[in-house]
Amino acid sequence: MTRVPIIMAAAERPIGHRSVPLLVEPSLGHYPEFRSFLATAFGLDAPEPGEPGLLNVEGRTYELVFVARSGQRFPAGVEINALVAGLAPLDESAADADLWAILQWLVEGAGGEWSADALVTTGEIYRIPAVRPRQPGPPAGDARRETLVFDLYGTLVDPLSVSDELARTLPRGDAQRVAVEWRRKQIEYSFRLTVMGRYEHFAWITERALEFALAECGCTLPPGARSAVMAHYSALQPFADVVPGLEMLSEAGYPTVLLSNGDPAMLRECLENSGLQRYFPSVISVDAVRAFKPHPAVYRCAADTIDRPIGETRIVSCNPFDVVGAATAGMRTAWINRAGGPFDTIGDPPGVTVGSLTELASALSMIEM
């Protein structure tokens, strides 16, 4: 049965419901047909923006928040949110199908050159699961084995090793301080951008974080040295325990995929230069959802991409924020605690904690017994 969105009056907005973001189009100026259709459908020709638009799809309510920007025709952008009662979880499967129906409704309303083919293209642009190409899941023989979802930076390769490249220009002590601050700021920027609902490629964040780290540490690099340092980020080498540990997991029959904040080009180069690409038939970037870890959409995207229930996947990471985020989204967890430090106090303890990757296969076999 075709799902048909029905426009609701603003007064019909359900009480006690919270907004859960599903899709953001910040610039409707690129799609004037959609802007005209939305303005007509929701009566947006008034001088001042009014209440958000409401749609009912199969008894579920969705909110369209129309964004205004100085100097641009209204609406300049639109945000589509699901309205969910109280603290109830979002029914992601239903929301995905409903969002697809809303896009179909928009395409049909926009008319003109827009068609069903354009709808598929739109779905691919927004990475809607209904049209997202699925990557290979585990072979049938591995059905009882959970899929291990690996982090890259800090877990498999060492971002702080960039201090060696920095030390070609800076004193060793300064190089180490810049490397530590660089990594800290890189993570902080990714958190802040996601909270603000803004997305930039990880390479852009990495470069901005380097600029800050140099300024914070009172250091400067000539342009050639800065380019060399940035290039080194695509040539980070694995920790000593990584290849032996991955070999042990492969021999034990665990499917492995990669899930990283890195954008696709960064991941491809890093995996090729480190020799790790053969261990990861599926490489998933947060670019697919345009939000960074630990946003729950990142982890749900990984499970959806490999076509496995999220409860049959396990994050493997050295970063506590990553482990807590994955657990919150429904993944099992394994923490690689090489430094021997304490775990975060805002989440449950990891399902598995090991001091090196070479210990993981054995630890996993113990919990399966």
C-alpha positions, 0 to 999 in steps of 0.5 A: 500500500502506498503511504500518502502524507496528509497535511495537518493543521498546526493546532493538531500537533500532538502534545508531549512529543519530542522532535527527532531529526531525520533530514536537513536540506539547508539550501532550498535555493538549489531546488526552487520547485520544492520551495514553491511547492512547500510555500503553496502547500503550507501557506508560507507566503505570509510576511513572517514565518509561521508554525512548522508544517505537519504531515501525517503518514500512516498515523505518525506525525512529522514536522517540517521546520522552515528555515529563514535566512536574511537576504534569501527567499523563504523558506531558505531551508527545511528540516524534517523531524519525526514527532515521538511521544515522550521518551519512546524510541523512534521506530526507525524502520517506519520512519525510513519508509515514511521519509521516503513517502514524504520525498515522493510526495515532494517530488510529485508536488514539485513536478516539472523535470522531477520524476521517480528517477530524480527521487532515487537520486534524491534518496542517494544524496540523503543516504536514505537506507531504502536506496543506499547500496548495501555492502557485503554482509558476513557469509552464511557460514559466519551467521553465529559470529557477530560482526566486529565494527572497527574504529580506525584512528587511535584504534588501528593506527596511531595519530600521535605518531605524526609527531615524528613528521612534526619533529622534522621542523619543530623541537621534539618536545614541541612536536609531541605537544602539537600532536597531542593538542592536534588530536584533542582539537580534532575530536572536539571540533567533530563533537561541536560540529555535530551538536550544531547540526553542521557537517564538514569533511574530516580532512577539513576538520583535521587541517583546522585542528592543526592550525589551532594546535600550532597556535596554541603551542606557539609554533609555526610551520612553513607551507611545505612542512605543513603540507608534509604533515597533513600528508602524513595523516594519510600514511599513519602506520598500525600499532604493533598488535594490530596485524597479529590481532586481526589475523587471529580474529580472521582465523576465528571467523569473525567478519570485520568492517571499518567505521570511521570519522574519516571521509572516504578519500582519507580512509582509502589512502590510510588503509592502502598505506598501512596495508590494512585494506585486506582486512576490511571488505566494507569501509563505512565513513560517517560521511554517509550520515553527515554526522560524527561519532558518537551520534547514534545515526553513525552506528545504525548506519553501519549495521544497516549498510552491512545488513545485520541487526545492530545487536549482532555487531560489536564496536572495537575501539580505543576511544571511550566516547566511541564505545559509549556511543555505540552501546547507546545505539545498541551495539555490543562493545569491546574497548582496547585499553592500551594505555591502562586508563579508566573508562568513561563514567557516563556509560556502562562498562564495556562488554569486553576490555583488553589491553591489546588487539591480540587479546581480543579473539581469546576474550570473545571466545570466552564470552561465547562459551 
